[in-house]
Amino acid sequence: MYPRVKDVKPTDDYKLVLTFTNDEVKIFDVTPYLEKGFFKQLKDKSYFKNVKPFMDSVQWQNGQDFCPDMLYLDSQNV
C-alpha cells in the first residue's frame, strides 16, 4: 500500500501540493481532468480551492475525489 494523503494545499494553477503519511511532499496536476464529466466543476477556482483531505485522499464538497494510490503515483516530487 502506498502512503496516504494527510494534507493538501491547492495552487492557483490547478495543482495540489500533497503531504503524504510518509512526509513526502508531491504535486498533483488536476488540469488533465478539468474537462471530464464531474470534474468540470473544479474549473471554478474558488470551488477548486476548497479541497480537503478526506479518508486518506482528497475531496471537494460535491464529492469529487481521486484514488489515493493515483495521487501518490501520478504526482511529481517537489
Helices and strands as residue ranges (DSSP letters): E 5-10, E 15-20, E 25-29, G 31-33, G 37-43, H 45-48, E 52-54, E 57-59, H 68-73, E 76-77
